[in-house]
Amino acid sequence: MSKFQFHSNASQTVGVELELGIVDTDSFALSSRSSELLLTLPGDISESCKHELMQSCVEVISGVCTTVSEAREDLSGKLRSLQHSADNLGLGLWWGATHPFSHWQDQVVTDDERYRGLVRLLQEMARRLITFGLHVHVGVDSGDKAVMICDRIMQHLPLLLALSASSPYWEDRDTGLHSHRSKVMEGLPTAGLPTLMRNWSEYVWLVNHMEETGFINTIREIWWDVRPHHNFGTVEVRMCDMPGNIDHVCALAALIQCLVKYLSDRIDEGTYQFDCHPMMVRQNKWRAARYGVAATLVDTFDYSERTVAEIVERLLNKLRGVAQDLNCETELMMVREIAGRLDCADRQRQIFQKTGKREEIVKQLIQQSRVQ
């Protein structure tokens, strides 16, 4: 059996990964030109902008940062360069978790053996993965702690989905959901909420079992909403839809970094692990996917129902001191603004109601999301 060494971090470093759609600025449809776009990037950022499964997506990756503001500065420089290259090719960058009208059948798989293998294994479940998400890594100091944090942070994942919801449309129709991406992702055999695990040893056993029985080819094929990442020494939160702009990305990254540190500190203090029933998390995840920031979520401690805005207010009060320690209080407080306004899904619907054109959704939002 393989032994995975967890490369621990002494502090709660933060890393951010953005999955952005590539659109043609004449038709505003998705465009399978990531290979062409990536070839035009200067060498100093080319290693930070990468292919994804589909040619209509590009991934932008921050370095390992100490603060969210540092991650913002890092990402902003890379995004400005990517925008410039895209402009020269007649392309735009789509900040949303699904595209309003392009069809998955029209997208091209990236010419890479790993991606071809995924399509062979997963068939249509892989080919329809025309979705875009935000992934945030936060450093932790041991594999056991990473597993415990993955378990304890699960109760907060539906809130993260509600705050980021940006995928109301699929295949040129309104799904009635605020996050259809989360439902598409759940079609994969190793996505969605993770299984409960007690320690690092149990996680290693589980990964080895899945590889040895042919259920997965590598550990990289585990796409849970939150997972330990042994190479980076992090907890990786993968729940979020792609937010509509860099401000909201940084707010959610700050919330995630603060939650990981808060939970890590509680574990160090020897607190008893709260037993949050997985069914309650699934119930809240569905409500978040269905209603976005308008969702009413069930409190996993006292079983009362609270609005997203109420939950955010309570959480910000709890995490303010942590945010001060991490120097991200400004970014964290923006979560209150996100919770108090229309989410990205409803803003897309609002544009369509005013114009009657899904192309206008893409046109207006790619302009609003540009990094200056």
C-alpha positions in Angstrom: 0.0 0.0 0.0 1.1 3.5 -0.7 2.1 5.8 2.1 1.2 9.5 1.7 3.3 11.9 3.6 1.5 15.0 4.7 3.8 18.0 4.2 2.8 20.1 7.2 2.6 23.9 7.3 3.5 25.8 10.5 0.9 28.5 9.8 -2.4 29.0 8.0 -1.0 29.9 4.6 -3.6 30.5 1.9 -3.7 29.6 -1.8 -6.5 30.3 -4.3 -7.4 28.6 -7.5 -9.9 30.1 -10.0 -11.6 28.2 -12.8 -12.6 30.7 -15.4 -14.6 30.2 -18.6 -13.2 31.3 -22.0 -15.8 33.0 -24.2 -15.7 34.5 -27.7 -16.4 38.2 -27.5 -18.5 38.3 -30.7 -20.9 35.5 -29.8 -20.3 35.4 -26.0 -20.4 31.6 -26.3 -17.8 29.4 -24.7 -14.7 29.0 -26.9 -12.4 26.0 -26.8 -9.2 27.9 -27.2 -7.3 27.5 -23.9 -4.3 26.0 -25.6 -4.0 29.0 -27.9 -4.6 31.5 -25.0 -2.0 29.8 -22.7 0.7 29.9 -25.5 0.5 33.7 -25.5 1.2 34.3 -21.9 4.5 35.6 -20.7 6.8 33.1 -19.1 6.6 34.5 -15.6 3.0 33.6 -15.2 2.6 30.7 -17.6 3.2 28.2 -14.8 0.3 29.7 -12.8 -2.3 29.5 -15.6 -3.2 26.0 -16.6 -5.4 23.7 -18.7 -8.5 22.1 -17.2 -10.4 19.1 -18.5 -12.2 21.3 -21.2 -10.5 23.7 -23.6 -13.1 26.3 -22.7 -11.7 26.7 -19.2 -8.5 28.1 -17.8 -7.3 27.7 -14.2 -5.5 30.6 -12.5 -3.4 29.7 -9.4 -2.0 31.9 -6.7 1.3 31.3 -5.0 1.5 30.2 -1.4 0.5 33.4 0.5 0.6 34.5 4.1 -2.5 36.7 3.8 -5.5 37.1 1.6 -4.4 40.5 0.5 -1.1 39.0 -0.7 -3.1 36.4 -2.6 -5.2 39.2 -4.1 -2.2 41.0 -5.3 -0.7 37.8 -6.7 -3.9 36.9 -8.6 -4.6 40.4 -9.8 -1.3 40.6 -11.7 -1.8 37.2 -13.3 -5.4 38.1 -14.2 -4.4 41.4 -15.8 -1.9 39.6 -18.0 -4.4 36.9 -18.9 -7.0 39.5 -19.7 -4.6 41.3 -22.0 -3.8 38.1 -23.9 -7.5 37.2 -24.1 -8.3 40.7 -25.5 -5.8 40.2 -28.3 -7.4 37.0 -29.3 -11.0 38.3 -29.2 -11.7 36.3 -26.0 -13.2 37.2 -22.6 -13.1 35.5 -19.1 -16.3 34.3 -17.6 -16.7 34.5 -13.8 -19.6 32.2 -13.2 -20.0 28.6 -12.3 -21.9 27.6 -15.4 -22.3 29.3 -18.8 -25.8 30.7 -19.5 -26.4 29.1 -22.9 -23.4 27.1 -24.3 -23.9 23.3 -24.5 -21.5 20.7 -23.0 -21.8 18.6 -26.2 -20.0 21.4 -28.1 -17.0 21.6 -25.9 -13.6 20.1 -26.6 -11.6 17.9 -24.2 -8.0 19.0 -23.6 -5.6 16.8 -25.4 -3.9 15.2 -22.4 -3.7 11.5 -21.5 -5.0 12.0 -17.9 -8.0 13.9 -19.2 -8.7 11.3 -22.0 -8.5 8.6 -19.3 -11.1 10.5 -17.2 -13.4 10.6 -20.1 -13.0 6.9 -20.8 -13.7 6.1 -17.2 -16.5 8.6 -16.5 -18.0 8.9 -19.9 -20.8 11.5 -20.1 -20.4 12.4 -16.4 -16.9 13.8 -17.4 -17.9 15.3 -20.8 -20.7 17.4 -19.2 -18.3 19.0 -16.6 -18.6 22.5 -18.1 -18.5 24.0 -14.6 -16.2 26.6 -12.9 -15.4 26.7 -9.3 -13.3 28.4 -6.6 -10.8 26.3 -4.6 -9.1 27.6 -1.5 -6.2 25.9 0.3 -5.3 26.7 3.9 -2.2 25.3 5.5 -2.4 23.0 8.6 0.3 21.3 10.7 -0.6 17.6 10.5 -2.5 15.1 8.5 -4.6 14.1 11.5 -5.6 17.7 12.0 -6.4 18.1 8.3 -8.8 15.2 8.5 -10.4 16.5 11.7 -10.9 20.0 10.1 -12.4 18.5 7.0 -15.0 16.8 9.3 -15.7 19.9 11.4 -15.9 22.4 8.6 -18.6 20.4 6.8 -21.3 22.1 8.7 -20.2 25.4 7.2 -19.9 24.3 3.6 -23.6 25.0 2.7 -23.1 28.6 3.8 -20.1 28.9 1.5 -22.2 27.5 -1.4 -25.1 29.9 -0.7 -22.7 32.9 -0.6 -21.0 31.9 -3.9 -24.0 30.6 -5.9 -23.6 31.7 -9.5 -24.9 28.9 -11.8 -28.7 29.3 -12.4 -28.5 28.4 -16.1 -27.7 25.2 -17.9 -27.9 24.4 -21.6 -29.7 27.7 -22.4 -32.4 27.3 -19.8 -33.1 28.4 -16.2 -32.8 25.4 -13.9 -34.6 27.1 -11.0 -31.5 26.6 -8.9 -29.0 29.1 -7.8 -26.1 26.5 -8.0 -26.7 24.0 -10.7 -22.9 23.4 -10.7 -23.1 21.7 -7.3 -25.6 19.2 -8.7 -23.5 18.5 -11.8 -20.5 17.9 -9.6 -22.5 15.4 -7.5 -22.8 13.2 -10.5 -19.2 12.2 -10.2 -18.6 9.1 -8.1 -16.0 10.8 -5.8 -17.5 14.3 -5.5 -19.9 15.9 -3.1 -19.6 15.8 0.6 -16.8 13.6 1.9 -17.1 10.5 4.0 -16.5 10.9 7.7 -12.9 10.0 8.7 -11.3 9.8 12.1 -7.6 10.4 11.3 -5.0 10.5 8.6 -4.4 6.7 8.7 -8.1 6.1 7.8 -7.8 8.6 5.0 -4.7 6.9 3.6 -6.4 3.5 3.9 -9.4 4.8 2.0 -7.4 6.2 -0.9 -5.3 3.1 -1.2 -8.4 0.9 -1.2 -10.0 3.0 -4.0 -6.8 2.8 -6.1 -6.3 -0.9 -5.5 -9.8 -1.8 -6.4 -9.7 0.3 -9.6 -12.3 2.8 -8.4 -9.9 5.7 -9.0 -6.6 5.9 -10.9 -4.9 8.4 -8.6 -5.6 10.4 -5.5 -6.2 13.4 -7.8 -9.6 11.8 -8.7 -11.1 12.6 -5.3 -13.2 15.7 -5.8 -14.9 16.1 -2.5 -16.3 19.5 -1.4 -13.4 19.6 1.1 -10.4 17.3 1.2 -6.9 17.1 2.7 -4.1 17.8 0.3 -1.0 15.9 1.3 1.5 17.5 -1.2 0.6 21.0 -0.2 -0.1 20.3 3.5 -3.5 21.9 3.4 -7.2 21.6 3.8 -8.7 22.3 0.3 -12.2 23.7 0.3 -13.8 23.0 -3.1 -17.5 23.8 -2.3 -17.8 27.2 -3.9 -19.2 28.2 -7.2 -17.0 30.7 -9.1 -17.8 34.1 -7.6 -18.5 37.1 -9.8 -15.4 39.1 -9.1 -12.1 39.2 -7.3 -13.6 41.1 -4.3 -15.9 38.2 -3.6 -13.2 35.7 -4.2 -11.1 37.3 -1.5 -14.0 37.6 0.9 -14.7 33.9 0.7 -11.0 33.0 0.9 -10.8 35.1 4.1 -13.8 33.3 5.5 -12.3 29.9 4.7 -8.9 30.8 6.1 -10.5 32.1 9.3 -12.7 29.0 9.7 -9.7 26.7 9.3 -7.6 28.6 11.9 -10.6 28.8 14.3 -11.2 25.0 14.0 -7.4 24.3 14.3 -7.2 26.3 17.4 -10.2 24.6 18.9 -8.6 21.2 18.2 -5.4 22.3 19.9 -7.4 23.4 23.0 -8.7 19.8 23.2 -12.4 20.5 22.6 -14.7 17.6 22.0 -15.6 17.0 18.3 -19.1 18.0 17.6 -21.1 15.3 15.9 -22.9 17.0 13.0 -25.2 14.5 11.3 -24.3 14.3 7.5 -28.0 14.3 6.7 -28.3 17.9 8.1 -25.4 19.0 6.0 -26.9 17.5 2.9 -30.3 19.2 3.7 -28.5 22.6 4.0 -26.5 22.0 0.9 -29.7 21.4 -1.1 -31.2 24.6 0.3 -28.1 26.6 -0.5 -28.1 25.2 -4.1 -31.8 25.9 -4.5 -32.0 29.4 -3.0 -28.5 30.9 -2.7 -28.3 33.8 -0.3 -32.1 33.7 0.2 -31.8 30.2 1.7 -32.9 29.5 5.2 -30.4 27.0 6.8 -30.8 24.7 9.8 -28.4 25.4 12.6 -26.6 22.1 13.3 -26.3 22.8 17.0 -29.9 23.8 18.1 -31.8 22.8 14.9 -33.3 26.3 14.5 -33.7 27.9 11.1 -31.7 31.0 10.3 -31.3 33.2 7.2 -27.9 33.3 5.5 -27.5 36.9 6.7 -28.2 35.9 10.3 -25.7 33.0 10.1 -23.1 35.3 8.6 -23.5 37.9 11.4 -23.0 35.3 14.1 -20.0 33.8 12.3 -18.3 37.2 11.7 -18.6 38.0 15.4 -17.0 34.7 16.3 -14.2 35.0 13.7 -13.3 38.7 14.1 -10.4 38.1 16.4 -9.1 35.3 14.2 -9.3 37.6 11.2 -7.3 40.2 13.1 -4.6 37.6 13.8 -4.6 36.7 10.1 -4.7 40.3 8.9 -7.8 39.7 6.8 -10.5 41.5 8.7 -11.3 43.9 5.8 -11.8 41.0 3.4 -13.8 39.0 5.9 -16.2 41.8 6.6 -17.1 41.9 2.9 -18.9 38.6 3.5 -21.7 40.7 5.2 -22.1 42.7 2.0 -22.4 39.5 -0.1 -25.0 38.1 2.3 -27.1 41.3 2.1 -27.6 41.7 -1.6 -28.6 39.7 -4.7 -26.3 36.7 -5.3 -24.6 36.3 -8.6 -27.3 33.8 -9.8 -30.0 36.4 -9.3 -27.9 39.1 -10.9 -27.7 36.9 -14.0 -31.5 36.5 -14.0 -32.0 40.2 -13.5 -30.0 41.0 -16.7 -31.9 38.5 -18.7 -35.3 39.8 -17.5 -34.2 43.3 -18.6 -32.7 42.4 -22.0 -34.3 39.1 -23.0 -30.8 37.9 -24.1 -28.5 35.4 -22.4 -25.7 36.9 -24.4 -26.1 40.1 -22.5 -25.6 38.3 -19.2 -22.1 37.2 -20.4 -21.3 40.6 -22.0 -22.2 42.7 -19.0 -20.7 40.4 -16.4 -17.3 39.8 -18.1 -16.9 43.6 -18.2 -17.9 44.0 -14.5 -15.5 41.3 -13.4 -12.4 42.7 -15.1 -9.5 43.3 -12.8 -8.2 46.8 -13.2 
